[in-house]
Amino acid sequence: MAMLQVKLGAALEDRESALKRVGLERDVAMAKGELGGAVAGKEEADRQIEISEVEMRKLRGDLSRALGKNEAYEQRCEELEAELKEHRDELMMAKKNAMRIGTQGRKMEAERRALEARLAASEERAEASAAACSQCEEKLRAAEASARRMERELKTECERHGRDGADLLAANQEIEALRKENDRVVEECRDLRHFEAGRNKTIFEQKTANARLVVQLGQAKSAIEKLQEELRVAKRGEKEMQAVLHALRRDVKSCGWEPAKMDALLKQTKEEFNMDYARAKNERLEKERAQMKQEIKVLKGELTKAKGVQA
């Protein structure tokens, strides 16, 4: 009985040991399955990490390119601002030149009016000189007629009264004195005629210079009006360029520094065309300003010449 109990206890112990071994084997199998799943999950996680690292490197490259383009855009904006400031300064200079040209044009207009007034006064003086010359000629003709009449009367008187040689000599001397006076009056009339001819020539030259001055002044006014129109167009171009620059900054900020949007936005902008157009306009303004300076110089020379002729 005791042996049976011992065997039964041993059998129970063996049974418990077998059950424990089966449980352990099941736990080991489950642990192996879980370990295999964990390994597969680790491999998937490693693959996802590698993909994430590739995407991260790509994103870092995109970010670096975007930052580089951002710096390029900021540098371009600074260049545009500098060019805009330079263009604005040039426009201010052109505006000052236009104002100075307008002032010179008004001054030339006043000088032309003064020249016309002096020319009218010269014409009046010439007419007065012509009238005086006509009066002198009439006096000359009257003096010549009077001298001839007196000569005839003296000769008749000498012949009739039979005056002696002394009286005849005195009469001849008086006649000679009258002839000299007549010659002097004739010479004065000739001088007056020469003076009148010179005065007429001077008046003609003044009229010609005045007409030429009027034509050149009209050309200067037309050039000033054209320059003012160019200034108005340049101002409109400057406003358009400022609007484009403002829109460029706003759009670049709104696109979030994304390279694709930046490239598309860069293709749509026309700031380079506007700058080239404004630069061409500025060069044209400079050429017209130089031409206006040359025309003003010529006009000043004509005015100086006209003043010298009048003097």
DRENZA-69239 format. One record per residue (C-alpha): y, z, x; residue in one letter; residue number from 1. Coordinates in pm, 1 decimal. Layout:
{{Y,Z,X},'A',NUM} ...
REM end
This chain:
{{0.0,0.0,0.0},'M',1} {{229.4,86.9,276.1},'A',2} {{135.7,-237.0,444.8},'M',3} {{208.5,-427.3,127.3},'L',4} {{546.7,-266.3,100.8},'Q',5} {{615.0,-350.1,461.8},'V',6} {{512.8,-711.3,405.8},'K',7} {{710.9,-725.2,84.1},'L',8} {{1015.8,-589.8,268.1},'G',9} {{964.4,-841.4,544.6},'A',10} {{926.5,-1119.9,288.1},'A',11} {{1242.7,-1009.9,116.2},'L',12} {{1421.2,-1001.1,448.8},'E',13} {{1287.4,-1348.8,529.4},'D',14} {{1396.8,-1469.2,186.3},'R',15} {{1743.9,-1324.4,236.5},'E',16} {{1755.6,-1475.1,583.2},'S',17} {{1650.2,-1813.9,440.5},'A',18} {{1911.9,-1786.8,166.5},'L',19} {{2174.1,-1694.8,424.8},'K',20} {{2064.7,-1984.7,644.1},'R',21} {{2082.4,-2226.5,347.3},'V',22} {{2427.1,-2087.4,261.0},'G',23} {{2535.6,-2122.3,617.7},'L',24} {{2406.2,-2478.5,633.1},'E',25} {{2589.9,-2558.0,310.2},'R',26} {{2905.5,-2396.8,446.1},'D',27} {{2862.8,-2590.1,770.6},'V',28} {{2820.0,-2915.3,575.0},'A',29} {{3126.1,-2837.3,365.9},'M',30} {{3318.8,-2743.6,678.7},'A',31} {{3209.3,-3068.8,841.9},'K',32} {{3325.1,-3262.5,534.5},'G',33} {{3655.4,-3079.3,531.8},'E',34} {{3685.5,-3134.4,906.3},'L',35} {{3621.1,-3510.0,860.4},'G',36} {{3886.6,-3521.3,585.9},'G',37} {{4123.6,-3328.0,806.6},'A',38} {{4058.8,-3569.1,1094.2},'V',39} {{4115.4,-3868.9,864.0},'A',40} {{4432.9,-3702.8,733.0},'G',41} {{4544.3,-3638.2,1087.4},'K',42} {{4483.4,-4001.9,1178.3},'E',43} {{4677.5,-4116.0,870.3},'E',44} {{4952.8,-3870.3,956.3},'A',45} {{4959.6,-4000.8,1314.4},'D',46} {{4979.9,-4357.8,1183.7},'R',47} {{5263.9,-4262.8,949.7},'Q',48} {{5437.4,-4087.1,1237.9},'I',49} {{5405.5,-4400.1,1451.9},'E',50} {{5543.1,-4612.1,1166.8},'I',51} {{5824.5,-4360.8,1120.9},'S',52} {{5899.3,-4370.8,1493.0},'E',53} {{5911.7,-4753.9,1486.2},'V',54} {{6140.4,-4745.1,1184.3},'E',55} {{6348.7,-4475.6,1351.9},'M',56} {{6386.8,-4688.1,1665.2},'R',57} {{6479.4,-4985.6,1446.8},'K',58} {{6730.6,-4775.3,1255.3},'L',59} {{6871.6,-4645.5,1583.6},'R',60} {{6908.0,-5006.4,1706.9},'G',61} {{7075.8,-5106.7,1378.3},'D',62} {{7301.8,-4803.8,1402.7},'L',63} {{7390.9,-4888.8,1763.1},'S',64} {{7469.3,-5249.7,1668.7},'R',65} {{7667.3,-5131.0,1367.6},'A',66} {{7865.5,-4891.5,1585.5},'L',67} {{7926.1,-5172.5,1836.4},'G',68} {{8047.4,-5400.0,1558.3},'K',69} {{8254.1,-5113.4,1422.8},'N',70} {{8424.2,-5079.8,1761.3},'E',71} {{8471.8,-5457.7,1770.5},'A',72} {{8625.1,-5450.4,1421.5},'Y',73} {{8850.9,-5160.8,1515.6},'E',74} {{8957.0,-5344.6,1832.3},'Q',75} {{9017.4,-5659.7,1626.0},'R',76} {{9224.5,-5457.8,1378.0},'C',77} {{9429.9,-5316.3,1665.4},'E',78} {{9478.8,-5667.9,1804.8},'E',79} {{9582.8,-5790.4,1460.4},'L',80} {{9827.8,-5503.1,1429.1},'E',81} {{9973.4,-5582.9,1772.1},'A',82} {{10000.0,-5952.6,1686.9},'E',83} {{10150.0,-5864.1,1350.5},'L',84} {{10409.7,-5643.6,1520.5},'K',85} {{10485.8,-5918.8,1772.1},'E',86} {{10512.7,-6173.7,1493.0},'H',87} {{10739.5,-5938.3,1297.2},'R',88} {{10962.6,-5895.9,1603.8},'D',89} {{10976.1,-6271.8,1647.6},'E',90} {{11064.6,-6312.2,1281.6},'L',91} {{11342.3,-6056.0,1319.4},'M',92} {{11470.0,-6243.9,1624.0},'M',93} {{11456.1,-6573.6,1432.2},'A',94} {{11638.8,-6407.8,1141.3},'K',95} {{11909.9,-6279.8,1377.2},'K',96} {{11938.9,-6625.9,1531.1},'N',97} {{11968.6,-6779.1,1184.8},'A',98} {{12241.6,-6527.8,1095.2},'M',99} {{12419.2,-6602.2,1422.8},'R',100} {{12390.1,-6975.5,1360.2},'I',101} {{12524.6,-6924.3,1008.1},'G',102} {{12818.1,-6726.8,1148.0},'T',103} {{12884.0,-6997.8,1405.0},'Q',104} {{12860.0,-7258.2,1129.6},'G',105} {{13118.5,-7072.4,921.8},'R',106} {{13338.8,-7037.6,1229.9},'K',107} {{13303.6,-7409.0,1298.2},'M',108} {{13390.3,-7479.6,934.0},'E',109} {{13706.5,-7268.8,970.7},'A',110} {{13791.7,-7448.3,1295.6},'E',111} {{13733.5,-7782.8,1124.0},'R',112} {{13968.7,-7684.4,843.0},'R',113} {{14228.3,-7568.9,1095.3},'A',114} {{14183.0,-7898.0,1281.9},'L',115} {{14231.2,-8090.2,957.7},'E',116} {{14546.8,-7888.6,888.0},'A',117} {{14678.4,-7961.0,1237.6},'R',118} {{14583.8,-8325.6,1194.0},'L',119} {{14774.3,-8340.4,865.9},'A',120} {{15074.8,-8179.9,1037.1},'A',121} {{15044.1,-8433.7,1320.7},'S',122} {{15035.6,-8714.9,1066.8},'E',123} {{15346.5,-8575.4,901.1},'E',124} {{15519.5,-8553.1,1238.5},'R',125} {{15405.1,-8907.6,1318.8},'A',126} {{15545.8,-9028.5,988.5},'E',127} {{15871.2,-8847.7,1064.3},'A',128} {{15874.0,-9005.8,1412.1},'S',129} {{15810.5,-9347.9,1258.2},'A',130} {{16096.6,-9291.0,1015.7},'A',131} {{16321.2,-9180.9,1304.3},'A',132} {{16212.0,-9487.7,1501.6},'C',133} {{16298.1,-9710.0,1206.6},'S',134} {{16638.4,-9543.4,1181.4},'Q',135} {{16691.0,-9595.0,1555.5},'C',136} {{16597.7,-9960.7,1520.4},'E',137} {{16844.5,-9996.2,1235.1},'E',138} {{17110.5,-9825.4,1445.7},'K',139} {{17018.2,-10052.6,1737.1},'L',140} {{17055.4,-10363.5,1526.4},'R',141} {{17385.5,-10232.1,1392.2},'A',142} {{17502.5,-10151.3,1747.4},'A',143} {{17400.3,-10495.8,1870.9},'E',144} {{17581.9,-10661.4,1583.8},'A',145} {{17884.7,-10439.9,1645.0},'S',146} {{17877.1,-10518.8,2019.0},'A',147} {{17857.1,-10890.6,1954.3},'R',148} {{18135.2,-10867.4,1700.7},'R',149} {{18352.1,-10666.3,1938.3},'M',150} {{18277.6,-10913.2,2218.8},'E',151} {{18383.7,-11202.3,2001.4},'R',152} {{18692.8,-11016.7,1887.6},'E',153} {{18787.2,-10928.3,2244.6},'L',154} {{18740.9,-11282.4,2365.4},'K',155} {{18938.6,-11416.2,2071.5},'T',156} {{19207.0,-11158.6,2127.8},'E',157} {{19225.1,-11241.1,2498.6},'C',158} {{19243.6,-11610.4,2434.3},'E',159} {{19503.5,-11572.9,2161.0},'R',160} {{19740.3,-11343.5,2340.0},'H',161} {{19685.1,-11495.9,2685.0},'G',162} {{19641.9,-11167.4,2854.0},'R',163} {{19647.7,-11157.9,3227.8},'D',164} {{19352.6,-11119.3,3459.6},'G',165} {{19376.8,-10737.6,3468.0},'A',166} {{19352.8,-10705.1,3092.5},'D',167} {{19070.6,-10955.2,3084.8},'L',168} {{18889.9,-10760.1,3359.4},'L',169} {{18930.6,-10436.5,3163.2},'A',170} {{18800.5,-10606.5,2852.0},'A',171} {{18503.4,-10744.2,3044.2},'N',172} {{18433.0,-10395.3,3182.9},'Q',173} {{18443.1,-10254.3,2832.6},'E',174} {{18209.7,-10530.9,2717.5},'I',175} {{17977.2,-10452.8,3010.9},'E',176} {{17980.6,-10083.2,2916.4},'A',177} {{17890.6,-10175.7,2559.9},'L',178} {{17608.6,-10395.8,2688.4},'R',179} {{17473.1,-10108.0,2901.0},'K',180} {{17488.9,-9878.7,2600.0},'E',181} {{17309.7,-10145.8,2401.7},'N',182} {{17041.0,-10174.8,2671.7},'D',183} {{17001.3,-9796.4,2674.7},'R',184} {{16955.3,-9788.5,2298.8},'V',185} {{16703.6,-10074.3,2325.1},'V',186} {{16510.7,-9882.3,2593.8},'E',187} {{16509.2,-9570.6,2375.9},'E',188} {{16371.0,-9775.6,2088.3},'C',189} {{16100.4,-9911.2,2316.6},'R',190} {{16013.4,-9558.0,2425.7},'D',191} {{15998.9,-9453.4,2061.9},'L',192} {{15768.8,-9745.0,1986.7},'R',193} {{15539.6,-9650.8,2277.7},'H',194} {{15545.0,-9289.0,2162.5},'F',195} {{15458.2,-9397.0,1809.2},'E',196} {{15172.9,-9615.9,1939.8},'A',197} {{15039.6,-9324.1,2147.9},'G',198} {{15076.3,-9090.1,1852.2},'R',199} {{14886.6,-9334.3,1627.8},'N',200} {{14612.4,-9361.0,1890.0},'K',201} {{14593.5,-8980.9,1913.7},'T',202} {{14579.0,-8951.7,1534.9},'I',203} {{14302.9,-9211.9,1522.1},'F',204} {{14105.4,-9027.9,1790.5},'E',205} {{14155.6,-8698.9,1607.4},'Q',206} {{14038.7,-8856.2,1281.3},'K',207} {{13734.2,-9002.1,1457.3},'T',208} {{13652.1,-8668.4,1622.0},'A',209} {{13704.8,-8491.2,1290.0},'N',210} {{13473.6,-8733.5,1109.0},'A',211} {{13210.5,-8691.9,1379.4},'R',212} {{13255.1,-8315.9,1359.9},'L',213} {{13211.1,-8323.4,981.5},'V',214} {{12887.2,-8522.3,1018.9},'V',215} {{12753.7,-8288.0,1287.8},'Q',216} {{12856.5,-7986.5,1083.2},'L',217} {{12662.5,-8126.6,787.8},'G',218} {{12362.0,-8173.2,1013.8},'Q',219} {{12400.5,-7816.6,1138.2},'A',220} {{12415.5,-7689.1,778.1},'K',221} {{12100.9,-7886.3,691.8},'S',222} {{11926.0,-7745.6,998.5},'A',223} {{12034.9,-7392.4,903.3},'I',224} {{11903.0,-7438.6,549.5},'E',225} {{11575.4,-7572.0,688.4},'K',226} {{11553.1,-7276.0,927.4},'L',227} {{11617.6,-7033.4,641.2},'Q',228} {{11342.5,-7201.4,438.3},'E',229} {{11107.8,-7167.6,736.2},'E',230} {{11198.9,-6799.5,756.2},'L',231} {{11119.0,-6751.7,387.8},'R',232} {{10782.6,-6925.6,433.4},'V',233} {{10712.6,-6715.6,744.2},'A',234} {{10793.0,-6398.3,547.8},'K',235} {{10548.0,-6501.8,278.2},'R',236} {{10288.3,-6571.5,548.9},'G',237} {{10351.1,-6227.6,699.0},'E',238} {{10301.6,-6061.2,359.1},'K',239} {{9980.1,-6256.7,303.9},'E',240} {{9855.4,-6156.3,649.8},'M',241} {{9934.9,-5790.2,579.0},'Q',242} {{9747.4,-5814.5,249.1},'A',243} {{9445.5,-5973.0,423.4},'V',244} {{9450.5,-5701.5,692.0},'L',245} {{9468.8,-5427.5,428.0},'H',246} {{9185.8,-5587.6,229.0},'A',247} {{8978.8,-5621.7,547.9},'L',248} {{9014.2,-5251.5,626.0},'R',249} {{8934.3,-5152.7,267.0},'R',250} {{8628.7,-5380.1,248.8},'D',251} {{8496.6,-5267.4,589.1},'V',252} {{8525.9,-4903.5,483.3},'K',253} {{8366.2,-4972.2,144.9},'S',254} {{8064.8,-5157.7,291.5},'C',255} {{7950.3,-4846.1,481.1},'G',256} {{7937.5,-5014.8,821.7},'W',257} {{7627.3,-5216.2,727.6},'E',258} {{7579.2,-5512.2,967.9},'P',259} {{7478.9,-5766.8,701.2},'A',260} {{7780.3,-5685.6,484.8},'K',261} {{8007.0,-5685.9,787.1},'M',262} {{7883.5,-6031.0,892.4},'D',263} {{7929.3,-6166.6,541.4},'A',264} {{8275.9,-6011.1,522.3},'L',265} {{8367.1,-6150.3,864.2},'L',266} {{8279.8,-6503.2,747.1},'K',267} {{8502.8,-6464.4,442.4},'Q',268} {{8813.2,-6347.2,624.2},'T',269} {{9074.9,-6595.2,738.3},'K',270} {{9289.8,-6382.7,961.9},'E',271} {{9247.4,-6610.9,1262.2},'E',272} {{9358.7,-6911.4,1060.5},'F',273} {{9658.7,-6719.4,928.9},'N',274} {{9751.6,-6605.6,1279.4},'M',275} {{9725.7,-6959.7,1418.2},'D',276} {{9930.9,-7088.3,1127.9},'Y',277} {{10197.1,-6822.4,1179.6},'A',278} {{10199.9,-6889.2,1556.3},'R',279} {{10249.9,-7262.3,1493.6},'A',280} {{10530.9,-7181.8,1252.4},'K',281} {{10689.2,-6955.9,1513.2},'N',282} {{10670.1,-7228.9,1779.1},'E',283} {{10831.1,-7471.7,1536.6},'R',284} {{11106.3,-7218.2,1468.2},'L',285} {{11164.6,-7176.4,1842.3},'E',286} {{11197.2,-7553.9,1886.7},'K',287} {{11441.8,-7579.7,1596.3},'E',288} {{11638.1,-7284.6,1731.8},'R',289} {{11665.9,-7456.8,2072.4},'A',290} {{11773.1,-7777.0,1897.7},'Q',291} {{12033.3,-7582.8,1699.9},'M',292} {{12167.1,-7429.4,2021.5},'K',293} {{12200.1,-7775.9,2172.8},'Q',294} {{12377.3,-7907.9,1861.5},'E',295} {{12612.8,-7609.7,1860.0},'I',296} {{12687.7,-7671.6,2228.3},'K',297} {{12769.0,-8035.9,2151.1},'V',298} {{12987.3,-7931.9,1856.9},'L',299} {{13175.5,-7685.4,2076.0},'K',300} {{13232.3,-7963.2,2329.3},'G',301} {{13364.6,-8189.8,2053.6},'E',302} {{13596.3,-7914.1,1929.9},'L',303} {{13724.4,-7851.1,2282.1},'T',304} {{13782.1,-8222.3,2330.7},'K',305} {{13961.9,-8248.8,1997.2},'A',306} {{14182.2,-7951.3,2085.2},'K',307} {{14263.4,-8110.9,2423.0},'G',308} {{14354.4,-8441.8,2256.7},'V',309} {{14574.5,-8265.5,2004.7},'Q',310} {{14748.3,-8066.3,2280.2},'A',311} 
REM end
